[in-house]
Amino acid sequence: MSDFLIANMAPIIFASMVVFLLVGFPVSFALAANGIVFGLIGIELGLLGPQLFQALPDRIFGIMNNDTLLAIPFFTFMGLILERSGMAEDLLDTIGQLFGPLRGGLAIAVIFVGALLAATTGVVAASVISMGLISLPIMLRYGYDTRVATGVIAASGTLAQIIPPSLVLIIMADQLGKSVGDMYAGAFIPGFTLTMFYVGYIALVAVFRPRWTPALPPEARTLRGGRLLMRVCTTLVPPLFLIFLVLGTIFLGIATPTEGGAMGATGALALAVGRRRLSWVLLRQAMESTAKLTTFVVFILVGARVFSLTFYGVDGHKWVEHLLIGLPGGEVGFLIVVNVLVFLLAFFLDFFELSFIVVPLLGPVAQALGIDLIWFGVLLAVNMQTSFMHPPFGFALFYLRSVAPASVKTGDIYWGAIPFVCIQILMVAILIFVPELVTIGLDKDVKVDLDSVQIDVPTSDYGASPLPPGIDEGRAAPADAEDPASKAIRESMKQDQAK
């Protein structure tokens, strides 16, 4: 029995963790409990040393010292302030008036507002609930098909998952050891490409099922001409300026993601003050919700660190690597299997849990296969986006159900989400075969000819004994001889470049 446990400790730990999660045990405690229990078992069996858990305090404090994670409360607070200050309502009203004369215009307005909210709030719950409360009754009142209306609201809200400043991209960058700015730059084009796919779907519905997406009647279009133009300018300029303040400064290298999040939170407060909608009640609600979400993330991260300490101690990462690296099809086979696995896990786990449990196991395998980790992270983020839309466990569907009228059936919400899940899967396939959508905005690696690099190591005569008389100092060492230290450095650089 002991030999079996020693030989199969890694798969046993992983299977135990999956069982705990399926039973419904809290994620952070399931991870920590598995790490501690199996760590003690490994010590008892002699597989691990007692000093294993001495590294645990450093790993926990490493989380506290991670400045990148500060961006999470900043962006969460910014999104909650904007959502509760009425920005979503103003945007939906204005863009709805702009696209109202078109068939499907209200649905297109919802998609564009979802993209704008995603680029300013980054919080899925805030986007779905806001648009569900404001636009769903209007769409149903003017004759929209229930499935189309609910599907487009849920899908547009999940754009906050992939369009920067997305919380999942921050976590993905941290887990893969990459820059948040690079992850944002890589996700920018795929995010807005997905937005246009949603618009294209609504356009097709308007052509082939015009009764499902009627235009607004003339009496509902109260703004025209100069009044509409002025309303569009005054409503769109503040959020667009905030988007530049946050994302523009990050992309230009002026601010770090944490500094950009701080500026965004400050800008959101300024917009709320300008709208005269900032109150102590709103501020307190936003701070409490931010504290809860941040605590939730940190607890899961602490549990994941405890779990990974034991899992890596028993060479679990090597077990996962051997399991996945030999798949048929090479890199493409690995990507297909991984995305199918993440898609299935998304039925039961949300993106936080997937990011902290699955991504750290897949990242080293992807790196060993030579896969760009920024592209890999964006690919997984688009896939994880489906976790919000999966019937019957999608959180976006739950959020919409909580604010939808009683006349809207839960089955209609589920059926309305399916076409958009298919569009998201199509986007995953496109990213696999067209990685340039991600990598085109990233800095290219600079290739250096290491054979042309000259390394000068400064020397000093301090402490050196003088040469005996009659020996020429210039003949003490051949002029063209390479210093051993320089040669070692050059060989090391060549090996790193080859990787």
C-alpha positions in Angstrom: 0.0 0.0 0.0 2.8 2.4 0.9 4.6 1.7 -2.4 1.4 2.4 -4.3 0.9 5.7 -2.5 4.5 6.8 -3.1 4.3 5.9 -6.8 1.0 7.6 -7.4 1.0 10.4 -5.0 0.5 13.2 -7.6 -2.6 11.7 -9.3 -4.1 10.8 -5.9 -3.7 14.4 -4.7 -5.2 15.8 -7.9 -8.2 13.3 -7.8 -8.8 14.1 -4.2 -8.9 17.9 -4.9 -11.4 17.3 -7.8 -13.6 15.2 -5.5 -13.6 18.0 -2.8 -14.6 20.6 -5.5 -17.4 18.4 -6.9 -18.8 17.8 -3.5 -19.1 21.6 -3.0 -16.4 22.2 -0.4 -15.2 25.8 -0.5 -12.4 26.1 -3.0 -9.7 27.8 -0.9 -10.2 25.3 2.0 -10.3 22.3 -0.3 -6.9 23.3 -1.8 -5.3 24.1 1.5 -6.6 20.9 3.2 -5.4 18.7 0.4 -2.0 20.4 0.5 -1.5 20.0 4.2 -3.0 16.5 4.6 -1.1 14.9 1.7 2.0 16.9 2.7 1.9 15.2 6.2 1.3 11.8 4.5 4.3 12.3 2.2 6.5 13.2 5.2 5.3 10.1 7.0 6.1 7.9 4.0 9.5 9.5 3.6 8.6 10.9 0.2 8.9 14.5 1.5 11.2 16.1 4.0 10.0 17.7 7.3 11.4 21.0 6.1 8.8 21.2 3.3 6.4 23.3 5.3 9.2 25.7 6.4 8.8 27.2 2.9 5.1 27.9 3.5 5.4 31.2 5.3 7.6 32.6 2.5 5.1 31.6 -0.1 2.2 33.2 1.8 4.2 36.4 2.3 5.1 36.3 -1.3 1.4 36.9 -2.1 1.3 39.9 0.2 4.4 41.4 -1.5 2.9 41.0 -5.0 2.2 44.6 -6.1 0.4 43.4 -9.3 -2.5 42.0 -7.3 -3.2 45.5 -6.0 -4.8 46.2 -9.4 -7.7 43.8 -8.5 -9.3 46.0 -5.7 -8.6 49.2 -7.7 -10.4 48.0 -10.8 -13.2 46.4 -8.8 -13.8 49.6 -6.9 -13.8 51.6 -10.2 -16.3 49.3 -11.8 -18.7 49.4 -8.8 -18.6 53.2 -8.5 -19.3 53.6 -12.2 -22.1 51.0 -12.2 -23.9 52.5 -9.2 -23.4 56.1 -10.5 -25.7 55.6 -13.4 -23.2 55.5 -16.3 -24.7 52.3 -17.8 -28.2 53.8 -17.8 -27.0 56.9 -19.6 -25.0 54.9 -22.2 -27.9 52.5 -22.9 -30.4 55.3 -23.3 -28.1 57.3 -25.6 -26.8 54.5 -27.8 -30.3 53.0 -27.9 -31.6 56.2 -29.4 -28.7 56.3 -31.9 -29.3 52.7 -33.2 -33.0 52.7 -32.6 -34.1 53.1 -36.2 -32.3 49.9 -37.2 -33.7 46.4 -36.9 -31.8 44.9 -34.0 -30.6 48.4 -33.0 -31.4 47.9 -29.3 -29.5 44.6 -29.2 -26.5 46.2 -31.0 -26.6 49.1 -28.5 -26.5 46.6 -25.7 -23.4 45.0 -27.2 -21.6 48.3 -27.6 -22.5 49.4 -24.1 -21.3 46.0 -22.8 -18.0 46.6 -24.5 -17.7 50.1 -23.1 -18.6 48.9 -19.6 -16.1 46.1 -20.0 -13.3 48.6 -20.8 -14.2 50.7 -17.8 -15.5 48.4 -15.1 -14.0 45.0 -15.8 -16.7 43.3 -13.6 -19.1 40.8 -15.2 -21.7 41.0 -12.5 -22.0 44.8 -12.6 -22.4 44.8 -16.4 -25.0 42.0 -16.6 -27.1 43.3 -13.7 -27.0 46.9 -15.0 -28.1 46.0 -18.5 -30.6 43.4 -17.3 -32.4 46.0 -15.1 -32.3 48.7 -17.7 -32.5 47.2 -21.2 -34.4 43.9 -20.8 -37.8 45.5 -20.0 -37.4 47.9 -22.9 -36.4 45.2 -25.4 -39.4 43.0 -24.3 -41.8 46.0 -24.4 -40.9 46.7 -28.0 -41.3 43.1 -29.2 -37.9 41.5 -29.0 -37.7 37.7 -28.8 -37.1 36.7 -25.2 -34.2 34.4 -26.1 -32.4 37.0 -28.2 -32.8 39.7 -25.6 -31.6 37.6 -22.7 -28.8 36.0 -24.6 -27.4 39.3 -25.9 -27.5 40.9 -22.4 -25.7 37.9 -20.8 -23.1 37.7 -23.6 -22.4 41.4 -23.6 -21.8 41.4 -19.9 -19.2 38.6 -20.2 -17.1 40.9 -22.4 -15.7 42.3 -19.2 -13.9 38.9 -18.9 -11.7 39.5 -22.0 -11.6 43.2 -22.7 -9.0 45.0 -20.6 -9.0 45.9 -17.7 -10.2 42.4 -17.0 -9.6 40.9 -13.5 -9.0 37.4 -15.0 -6.2 38.8 -17.2 -4.5 40.2 -14.1 -4.7 36.8 -12.4 -3.6 35.0 -15.6 -0.5 37.2 -15.9 0.4 36.6 -12.3 0.0 32.8 -12.6 2.0 32.6 -15.9 4.7 35.0 -14.7 4.0 37.6 -17.4 3.4 41.3 -17.5 -0.2 42.5 -17.0 0.4 45.2 -19.6 1.5 42.6 -22.2 -1.6 40.5 -21.4 -3.8 43.5 -21.8 -2.2 44.4 -25.1 -2.6 40.8 -26.3 -6.3 40.6 -25.4 -7.3 44.0 -26.9 -7.9 42.8 -30.5 -9.5 39.4 -29.6 -11.9 41.2 -27.2 -13.2 43.6 -29.8 -13.2 41.0 -32.5 -15.5 39.0 -30.3 -17.7 42.1 -29.9 -18.0 42.4 -33.7 -18.9 38.7 -33.9 -21.8 39.4 -31.5 -22.9 42.3 -33.7 -22.7 40.1 -36.8 -24.9 37.5 -35.2 -27.6 40.1 -34.3 -27.4 41.5 -37.9 -28.0 37.9 -39.3 -31.0 37.5 -36.9 -32.3 40.9 -38.1 -32.1 39.7 -41.7 -33.5 36.2 -41.3 -35.8 36.7 -38.3 -36.8 40.4 -38.5 -39.8 39.9 -36.2 -37.4 38.9 -33.4 -35.5 42.2 -33.5 -37.9 45.1 -34.5 -36.7 48.7 -34.8 -37.8 51.3 -32.2 -41.1 52.9 -33.2 -40.9 56.7 -34.0 -42.6 57.7 -30.8 -39.8 56.0 -28.7 -37.1 57.9 -30.5 -37.2 61.2 -28.6 -33.8 62.5 -29.5 -32.9 63.6 -33.1 -30.5 65.8 -34.9 -28.4 68.2 -32.9 -29.8 67.1 -29.6 -28.9 63.5 -30.3 -25.4 64.5 -31.4 -24.9 66.6 -28.2 -26.2 63.8 -26.0 -23.8 61.3 -27.7 -20.8 63.6 -27.2 -21.6 64.4 -23.5 -22.3 60.8 -22.7 -19.5 59.0 -24.5 -16.6 61.4 -23.8 -16.3 60.8 -20.0 -16.0 57.0 -20.2 -13.8 57.1 -23.3 -11.5 59.5 -21.4 -11.5 57.2 -18.5 -10.6 54.3 -20.8 -7.6 56.2 -22.1 -6.6 57.2 -18.6 -6.5 53.6 -17.5 -5.5 51.6 -20.6 -3.8 54.3 -22.6 -1.3 55.0 -19.9 -0.6 51.3 -19.4 -0.1 50.6 -23.1 2.1 53.7 -23.5 4.3 52.6 -20.6 3.5 55.7 -18.5 1.8 53.8 -15.7 1.9 50.2 -14.3 -1.4 48.3 -14.2 -1.6 49.0 -10.4 -1.1 52.7 -11.0 -3.6 52.6 -13.9 -6.1 51.0 -11.6 -5.6 53.7 -8.9 -6.1 56.4 -11.6 -9.2 54.6 -12.8 -10.6 54.5 -9.3 -9.9 58.2 -8.8 -11.4 59.0 -12.2 -14.6 57.0 -11.4 -15.0 59.0 -8.2 -14.6 62.2 -10.1 -17.2 61.1 -12.7 -19.6 60.2 -9.9 -19.0 63.6 -8.2 -19.6 65.3 -11.6 -22.9 63.5 -12.0 -23.8 64.5 -8.4 -24.5 60.8 -7.6 -21.7 60.1 -5.1 -23.0 59.5 -1.6 -21.7 57.9 1.5 -24.1 55.0 1.0 -22.8 54.3 -2.5 -19.2 54.7 -1.3 -19.7 52.3 1.5 -21.4 49.7 -0.7 -18.6 49.9 -3.2 -15.9 49.5 -0.5 -17.7 46.6 1.1 -18.1 44.7 -2.2 -14.5 45.4 -3.1 -13.2 44.1 0.2 -15.3 40.9 -0.1 -14.1 40.2 -3.7 -10.5 40.9 -2.8 -10.6 38.7 0.3 -12.2 35.9 -1.8 -9.3 36.1 -4.4 -6.6 36.2 -1.7 -8.1 33.2 0.2 -8.1 31.1 -3.0 -4.6 32.2 -3.8 -3.4 31.2 -0.3 -5.1 27.8 -0.6 -3.5 27.4 -4.1 0.0 28.1 -2.7 -0.4 25.5 0.0 -1.7 22.9 -2.5 1.0 23.7 -5.1 3.7 23.4 -2.4 2.9 19.7 -1.8 1.9 19.0 -5.4 5.2 20.3 -6.7 7.1 18.5 -3.8 5.9 15.2 -5.1 6.8 16.1 -8.7 3.2 16.6 -9.7 4.1 19.2 -12.3 6.3 16.5 -14.0 3.4 14.1 -13.9 1.1 16.7 -15.6 3.9 17.5 -18.1 4.5 13.8 -19.0 0.7 13.4 -19.3 0.2 16.3 -21.8 3.5 16.7 -23.6 3.2 13.4 -25.4 -0.3 14.0 -26.8 -0.6 13.3 -30.6 -0.6 16.3 -32.8 2.2 18.1 -30.9 1.4 21.8 -30.1 -2.0 21.8 -31.8 -3.1 18.5 -30.1 -2.1 19.9 -26.7 -4.0 23.1 -27.3 -7.2 21.2 -28.5 -7.1 18.8 -25.5 -6.4 21.7 -23.0 -9.2 23.8 -24.4 -11.7 20.9 -24.3 -10.7 20.2 -20.7 -11.1 23.9 -19.6 -14.4 24.1 -21.5 -15.7 21.0 -19.5 -14.3 22.2 -16.2 -16.0 25.6 -16.8 -19.4 23.8 -16.3 -18.5 23.4 -12.6 -15.8 26.0 -11.8 -15.6 29.7 -12.3 -12.7 31.6 -13.8 -11.0 32.4 -10.5 -10.9 28.7 -9.6 -9.7 27.7 -13.0 -7.0 30.4 -13.0 -5.6 29.3 -9.6 -5.9 25.5 -10.0 -5.5 24.6 -13.7 -3.4 27.4 -15.2 -0.3 26.9 -13.0 -0.3 23.2 -14.1 -0.7 24.0 -17.8 1.8 26.9 -18.0 5.0 24.9 -17.6 3.9 22.4 -20.2 3.0 25.2 -22.7 6.4 26.7 -22.1 8.1 23.4 -22.7 6.3 23.1 -26.0 7.6 26.6 -27.0 4.1 28.2 -26.8 4.0 31.9 -26.3 2.5 32.3 -22.7 0.8 35.6 -23.5 -1.1 34.0 -26.4 -1.8 31.0 -24.2 -3.1 33.1 -21.4 -5.5 35.1 -23.7 -6.6 31.8 -25.4 -7.5 30.4 -22.0 -9.2 33.6 -20.9 -11.5 33.5 -24.0 -12.3 29.9 -23.2 -13.0 30.6 -19.5 -15.4 33.3 -20.6 -17.8 30.4 -21.5 -17.9 29.6 -17.8 -20.2 32.5 -17.3 -22.5 31.4 -20.1 -22.7 27.6 -19.6 -26.2 26.4 -18.9 -27.1 25.5 -16.2 -24.3 26.8 -14.0 -23.2 30.0 -15.8 -22.9 32.9 -13.3 -24.0 35.5 -15.9 -27.3 33.5 -16.4 -27.8 33.5 -12.6 -27.2 37.3 -12.5 -29.7 37.9 -15.3 -32.2 35.5 -13.7 -32.1 37.5 -10.5 -33.1 40.8 -12.2 -35.3 39.5 -15.0 -39.1 39.8 -14.8 -41.1 36.8 -13.7 -42.5 36.4 -17.2 -39.1 35.5 -18.5 -38.6 31.7 -18.2 -35.3 30.3 -17.1 -35.3 28.0 -20.1 -35.4 31.0 -22.4 -32.4 32.4 -20.7 -30.5 29.1 -21.2 -31.5 28.7 -24.8 -30.6 32.4 -25.5 -27.1 31.8 -24.2 -26.3 28.8 -26.5 -25.6 30.8 -29.8 -23.2 33.1 -28.0 -21.4 30.1 -26.3 -20.9 28.8 -29.9 -19.5 32.1 -31.0 -17.1 32.1 -28.1 -16.0 28.5 -29.0 -15.5 29.8 -32.6 -13.3 32.6 -31.2 -11.1 30.0 -29.4 -10.6 28.1 -32.6 -9.7 31.2 -34.5 -7.1 32.2 -31.9 -5.6 28.7 -32.1 -5.0 28.9 -35.8 -4.5 32.8 -36.1 -2.3 33.6 -33.1 -1.3 36.9 -34.7 -4.6 38.4 -33.4 -2.8 38.3 -30.0 0.9 38.6 -30.8 0.6 41.5 -33.3 0.3 44.1 -30.5 3.3 42.7 -28.5 6.9 43.7 -28.7 9.0 41.4 -30.8 11.9 39.5 -29.4 15.2 41.0 -30.4 17.6 38.4 -31.8 21.2 39.0 -30.8 24.2 37.3 -32.5 26.0 36.1 -29.4 29.1 35.2 -31.4 29.6 38.9 -32.0 29.2 39.9 -28.3 32.4 40.8 -26.6 32.5 40.5 -22.8 35.1 42.6 -21.0 35.7 41.5 -17.5 37.6 44.3 -15.6 40.7 43.1 -13.9 42.6 44.5 -10.9 46.3 44.1 -9.8 45.3 44.4 -6.2 46.9 41.5 -4.3 48.7 40.1 -7.3 52.3 39.1 -6.9 54.8 40.8 -9.3 56.3 38.8 -12.2 59.8 37.5 -11.8 62.5 39.6 -13.5 63.1 38.7 -17.2 59.5 37.6 -17.9 57.7 39.8 -20.4 54.3 40.7 -19.0 52.8 40.8 -22.5 53.7 37.1 -22.9 52.1 36.0 -19.6 48.9 35.1 -21.4 48.2 34.9 -25.2 46.5 38.0 -26.5 43.7 36.0 -28.2 43.0 33.7 -25.3 39.4 33.9 -24.0 38.9 34.3 -20.3 37.2 31.1 -18.9 34.6 33.2 -17.1 33.7 35.1 -20.3 33.5 31.8 -22.2 31.1 30.4 -19.6 28.9 33.4 -19.7 28.7 33.3 -23.5 27.8 29.6 -23.5 25.1 30.2 -20.9 23.6 33.0 -23.0 23.5 30.8 -26.1 21.7 28.1 -24.2 19.1 30.6 -22.9 18.6 31.9 -26.4 18.1 28.4 -27.8 15.3 27.8 -25.3 
